[in-house]
Amino acid sequence: MTLQGDTMQHFVHRENIARYQRILRTYLTAEERRLVERRLREEQSALEQVAGWIHPVSESAYVT
């Protein structure tokens, strides 16, 4: 994927995370809450992957 595409994916995942966090602040049944929490974890995981593609960090960056 291109850097522009990765950046767009980063934005989309962040927006989805914010939306799920807003939903969690509302009244939900236990099943609805589990579903939203699962989707939130999935989005957070996907965001971490995309962030790693955009800003790869090598181990040598920490060597002093």
Helices and strands as residue ranges (DSSP letters): H 3-24, H 30-54, G 59-62
